[in-house]
Amino acid sequence: MRTIIRTLFLITMVLVTTDTNAQNYYDDDYRTFYGGLIAGTNFTQVDGDNFAGYHKVGFNVGGVVYTKMDEHMALSMEVLYTQKGARSKDYFTVSPGLYITDYGITLNYAEVPLMISYFDKHRSHFGGGISYSRLGTSKEHITTVPAQNINLNDYPFKKSDYNLLLSGSLHCWKGLFLNLRFQYSLVSIRNNTPQNYSRGQQFNNVWALRLVYLFM
């Protein structure tokens, strides 16, 4: 995971350094490329774990580069460190006399979203796309009453996660934008789960609230 973070940092610095040498994207002169930094929070759940609610909170940080197609349309690529997973807020009845009292999943990804966005005259924009995530580390815990011996290492998560994205960004001030994003796994992140403790296939379900600063 340290290697992933260092790689993300280096890529982001290259993007930002390249971008700061370009002209202001608010100027009349046409500009093809511009980039920025992203910092925000994920609110996540894992569909298929028998618990509902976006109770797991994690980081969503990295960099972005936009490529303008015309006055209103642009393609973008992001490089992110993003945390997904799930956390229980209540108990779950597995069977009469057997309960899950505490459950949690933490998934740390390096993610590359690719999107197409429409910009209005105020520079606010919305769009959609797809992303590829590579799992760095994962952690899962489960507590039952009465206590059960469950070897969670026998149920690993897939290394790759493919997501559908929908995103909207509100222009706040100069290069600052407030971004709201929803994303959902296109394929399951795990097929083999502890019997009776989960519902088979599982999917990442994420809302992200982020600040994006585009360099001028």
The 8 nearest C-alpha neighbors of each residue, nearest first, counted from 0:
[[1, 3, 2, 135, 4, 136, 107, 5],
 [2, 0, 4, 3, 5, 6, 135, 7],
 [1, 3, 5, 0, 4, 6, 7, 135],
 [4, 2, 0, 6, 1, 5, 7, 109],
 [3, 5, 7, 1, 6, 2, 8, 0],
 [6, 4, 8, 2, 7, 3, 1, 9],
 [5, 7, 3, 9, 4, 8, 2, 10],
 [8, 6, 4, 10, 5, 9, 11, 3],
 [9, 7, 5, 11, 6, 10, 4, 12],
 [8, 10, 12, 6, 11, 7, 5, 13],
 [11, 9, 13, 7, 12, 8, 6, 14],
 [10, 12, 14, 62, 8, 13, 9, 7],
 [11, 13, 15, 9, 14, 10, 16, 8],
 [14, 12, 10, 16, 11, 15, 17, 9],
 [15, 13, 11, 17, 12, 16, 18, 10],
 [14, 16, 18, 12, 17, 13, 11, 19],
 [17, 15, 13, 19, 18, 14, 12, 20],
 [18, 16, 14, 15, 19, 20, 13, 21],
 [17, 19, 15, 20, 21, 16, 33, 34],
 [20, 18, 16, 21, 17, 15, 214, 215],
 [21, 19, 18, 17, 22, 16, 15, 215],
 [20, 22, 18, 19, 23, 17, 33, 215],
 [23, 21, 24, 215, 20, 30, 26, 19],
 [22, 24, 215, 25, 26, 21, 214, 30],
 [23, 25, 26, 215, 30, 22, 33, 29],
 [26, 24, 23, 27, 215, 28, 22, 173],
 [27, 25, 24, 28, 23, 22, 29, 30],
 [26, 28, 29, 25, 24, 30, 23, 22],
 [29, 27, 26, 30, 24, 22, 25, 23],
 [30, 28, 27, 31, 26, 24, 70, 22],
 [29, 31, 32, 24, 28, 22, 67, 33],
 [30, 32, 67, 66, 29, 33, 68, 65],
 [33, 31, 66, 65, 30, 67, 34, 64],
 [34, 32, 65, 18, 64, 66, 31, 214],
 [35, 33, 64, 63, 213, 18, 65, 214],
 [34, 36, 213, 212, 63, 214, 62, 15],
 [35, 37, 62, 212, 211, 61, 63, 213],
 [36, 38, 211, 61, 60, 62, 210, 212],
 [39, 37, 60, 210, 209, 59, 211, 61],
 [40, 38, 209, 59, 208, 210, 60, 58],
 [39, 41, 58, 59, 208, 207, 57, 209],
 [40, 42, 207, 57, 56, 206, 58, 43],
 [43, 41, 56, 206, 53, 55, 205, 207],
 [44, 42, 205, 53, 55, 204, 83, 84],
 [43, 45, 85, 53, 204, 84, 52, 46],
 [46, 44, 203, 85, 202, 204, 84, 48],
 [47, 45, 202, 201, 48, 44, 203, 204],
 [46, 48, 201, 198, 49, 197, 45, 200],
 [47, 49, 197, 50, 46, 45, 198, 201],
 [50, 48, 47, 197, 51, 198, 91, 46],
 [51, 49, 48, 87, 52, 47, 91, 46],
 [52, 50, 49, 44, 53, 46, 87, 45],
 [51, 53, 54, 44, 50, 43, 87, 88],
 [54, 52, 43, 44, 42, 55, 51, 85],
 [53, 55, 52, 86, 56, 43, 42, 85],
 [54, 56, 85, 86, 43, 42, 53, 84],
 [57, 55, 42, 41, 54, 43, 40, 58],
 [56, 58, 82, 41, 40, 83, 55, 42],
 [59, 57, 40, 82, 81, 41, 60, 39],
 [58, 60, 81, 39, 40, 80, 38, 41],
 [61, 59, 38, 37, 79, 80, 39, 58],
 [60, 62, 79, 37, 78, 36, 80, 11],
 [61, 63, 36, 11, 78, 37, 77, 35],
 [62, 64, 77, 35, 34, 76, 36, 78],
 [63, 65, 34, 76, 75, 33, 77, 35],
 [66, 64, 75, 33, 74, 32, 34, 73],
 [65, 67, 32, 74, 73, 31, 75, 68],
 [66, 68, 73, 31, 69, 72, 65, 74],
 [67, 69, 73, 72, 66, 74, 70, 31],
 [70, 68, 72, 71, 67, 73, 31, 66],
 [71, 69, 72, 68, 67, 118, 73, 29],
 [70, 72, 118, 117, 69, 119, 73, 68],
 [73, 71, 117, 68, 69, 116, 118, 70],
 [74, 72, 67, 68, 66, 116, 115, 65],
 [73, 75, 115, 66, 65, 114, 116, 67],
 [76, 74, 65, 114, 64, 113, 66, 115],
 [75, 77, 113, 64, 63, 112, 114, 65],
 [78, 76, 63, 112, 111, 62, 79, 64],
 [77, 79, 111, 62, 61, 110, 7, 63],
 [80, 78, 61, 110, 60, 109, 81, 77],
 [79, 81, 109, 60, 59, 108, 61, 110],
 [80, 82, 59, 108, 58, 79, 107, 109],
 [83, 81, 107, 57, 58, 106, 108, 59],
 [84, 82, 106, 43, 105, 57, 107, 81],
 [85, 83, 105, 104, 106, 44, 45, 43],
 [84, 86, 44, 55, 104, 103, 45, 43],
 [87, 85, 103, 55, 54, 102, 104, 88],
 [86, 88, 102, 89, 101, 50, 103, 85],
 [89, 87, 86, 90, 54, 101, 50, 52],
 [90, 88, 87, 91, 100, 101, 50, 99],
 [89, 91, 100, 99, 98, 92, 101, 88],
 [90, 92, 99, 98, 93, 89, 100, 49],
 [93, 91, 98, 94, 97, 99, 90, 95],
 [92, 94, 98, 97, 91, 196, 195, 99],
 [93, 95, 97, 92, 96, 98, 195, 91],
 [96, 94, 97, 92, 93, 98, 91, 144],
 [95, 97, 94, 98, 145, 92, 144, 93],
 [98, 96, 94, 93, 95, 144, 92, 145],
 [99, 97, 92, 144, 143, 93, 91, 100],
 [98, 100, 143, 91, 90, 142, 101, 92],
 [99, 101, 90, 143, 142, 98, 91, 89],
 [102, 100, 142, 141, 99, 87, 90, 103],
 [103, 101, 141, 87, 140, 86, 142, 100],
 [102, 104, 86, 85, 140, 139, 87, 141],
 [103, 105, 139, 84, 85, 138, 86, 106],
 [106, 104, 84, 138, 137, 83, 139, 107],
 [105, 107, 137, 83, 84, 82, 136, 108],
 [108, 106, 82, 136, 135, 134, 81, 137],
 [109, 107, 134, 81, 133, 135, 132, 110],
 [108, 110, 80, 133, 132, 79, 81, 134],
 [109, 111, 132, 79, 131, 108, 78, 80],
 [110, 112, 78, 77, 131, 130, 79, 132],
 [113, 111, 130, 77, 76, 129, 131, 110],
 [114, 112, 76, 129, 128, 75, 130, 111],
 [115, 113, 128, 75, 127, 74, 116, 112],
 [114, 116, 74, 126, 73, 127, 128, 75],
 [117, 115, 126, 125, 73, 72, 124, 74],
 [116, 118, 72, 124, 71, 125, 126, 119],
 [119, 117, 124, 71, 122, 123, 72, 116],
 [118, 120, 122, 121, 123, 124, 71, 117],
 [119, 121, 122, 118, 123, 71, 70, 124],
 [120, 122, 119, 123, 170, 118, 124, 169],
 [123, 121, 119, 118, 120, 170, 124, 169],
 [124, 122, 169, 170, 121, 168, 118, 119],
 [125, 123, 118, 168, 117, 167, 122, 119],
 [126, 124, 167, 116, 117, 166, 168, 118],
 [127, 125, 116, 166, 115, 165, 117, 167],
 [128, 126, 165, 164, 114, 115, 166, 116],
 [127, 129, 114, 164, 113, 163, 115, 165],
 [128, 130, 163, 162, 164, 113, 112, 114],
 [131, 129, 112, 162, 111, 161, 113, 132],
 [130, 132, 161, 111, 110, 160, 112, 162],
 [133, 131, 110, 160, 109, 159, 108, 161],
 [132, 134, 159, 109, 108, 158, 110, 135],
 [135, 133, 108, 158, 136, 107, 159, 132],
 [136, 134, 108, 107, 0, 133, 109, 137],
 [135, 137, 107, 134, 106, 0, 138, 108],
 [138, 136, 106, 105, 107, 139, 135, 104],
 [137, 139, 105, 104, 106, 140, 136, 103],
 [140, 138, 104, 103, 105, 137, 141, 151],
 [139, 141, 103, 102, 104, 142, 138, 151],
 [140, 142, 102, 101, 143, 103, 139, 99],
 [143, 141, 101, 100, 99, 102, 146, 140],
 [142, 144, 99, 146, 98, 100, 145, 147],
 [145, 143, 146, 98, 97, 99, 100, 142],
 [144, 146, 143, 97, 147, 98, 96, 142],
 [147, 145, 144, 143, 148, 142, 97, 98],
 [146, 148, 149, 143, 145, 144, 142, 97],
 [147, 149, 150, 146, 143, 151, 142, 141],
 [150, 148, 151, 147, 193, 141, 152, 153],
 [149, 151, 152, 153, 148, 154, 193, 147],
 [152, 150, 153, 154, 149, 139, 155, 193],
 [153, 151, 154, 150, 155, 149, 139, 156],
 [152, 154, 151, 150, 155, 192, 193, 191],
 [153, 155, 152, 151, 192, 191, 156, 193],
 [156, 154, 152, 153, 157, 189, 151, 191],
 [157, 155, 189, 188, 158, 154, 137, 190],
 [156, 158, 188, 159, 189, 155, 160, 134],
 [157, 159, 134, 133, 156, 160, 135, 188],
 [160, 158, 133, 157, 132, 134, 161, 131],
 [159, 161, 132, 131, 188, 162, 184, 133],
 [162, 160, 131, 185, 184, 130, 132, 186],
 [163, 161, 184, 130, 183, 185, 129, 182],
 [162, 164, 129, 182, 183, 128, 185, 184],
 [165, 163, 182, 128, 127, 129, 181, 162],
 [166, 164, 127, 181, 180, 126, 182, 128],
 [165, 167, 180, 126, 125, 179, 127, 181],
 [166, 168, 125, 179, 178, 124, 180, 126],
 [169, 167, 178, 124, 177, 123, 176, 125],
 [170, 168, 123, 177, 176, 171, 178, 124],
 [171, 169, 176, 123, 122, 172, 175, 168],
 [170, 172, 176, 175, 169, 177, 173, 174],
 [173, 171, 175, 174, 170, 176, 169, 212],
 [172, 174, 175, 171, 170, 215, 176, 213],
 [175, 173, 213, 212, 172, 214, 215, 176],
 [174, 176, 212, 172, 171, 173, 211, 170],
 [177, 175, 170, 211, 171, 169, 210, 168],
 [178, 176, 210, 169, 168, 209, 211, 170],
 [177, 179, 168, 209, 167, 208, 210, 176],
 [180, 178, 208, 167, 207, 166, 168, 209],
 [181, 179, 166, 207, 206, 165, 167, 178],
 [182, 180, 206, 165, 205, 164, 166, 207],
 [181, 183, 164, 205, 163, 162, 204, 165],
 [182, 184, 204, 162, 163, 203, 185, 205],
 [183, 185, 162, 203, 202, 186, 161, 163],
 [184, 186, 162, 161, 183, 163, 187, 202],
 [187, 185, 184, 161, 188, 202, 160, 162],
 [186, 188, 202, 201, 189, 200, 184, 190],
 [187, 189, 157, 202, 201, 156, 160, 186],
 [190, 188, 156, 187, 201, 200, 157, 191],
 [191, 189, 200, 199, 192, 187, 201, 188],
 [190, 192, 154, 189, 199, 200, 193, 155],
 [191, 193, 154, 199, 197, 194, 190, 189],
 [194, 192, 196, 197, 195, 191, 154, 151],
 [193, 195, 196, 192, 197, 199, 198, 191],
 [194, 196, 197, 193, 93, 198, 94, 192],
 [197, 195, 193, 194, 93, 198, 48, 192],
 [198, 196, 48, 195, 199, 49, 47, 192],
 [197, 199, 47, 48, 200, 49, 196, 195],
 [198, 200, 192, 190, 197, 191, 201, 47],
 [201, 199, 190, 187, 189, 47, 198, 202],
 [200, 202, 47, 187, 46, 189, 188, 45],
 [203, 201, 187, 46, 184, 45, 188, 204],
 [204, 202, 45, 184, 183, 205, 44, 46],
 [203, 205, 183, 44, 43, 45, 182, 202],
 [206, 204, 43, 182, 181, 42, 183, 203],
 [205, 207, 181, 42, 180, 41, 43, 182],
 [206, 208, 41, 180, 40, 179, 42, 209],
 [209, 207, 179, 40, 39, 178, 41, 180],
 [210, 208, 39, 178, 38, 177, 40, 207],
 [209, 211, 177, 38, 176, 37, 39, 178],
 [212, 210, 37, 176, 36, 175, 177, 209],
 [211, 213, 175, 174, 35, 36, 176, 214],
 [212, 214, 35, 174, 34, 215, 211, 175],
 [215, 213, 35, 34, 174, 19, 212, 18],
 [214, 23, 24, 213, 174, 22, 19, 25]]
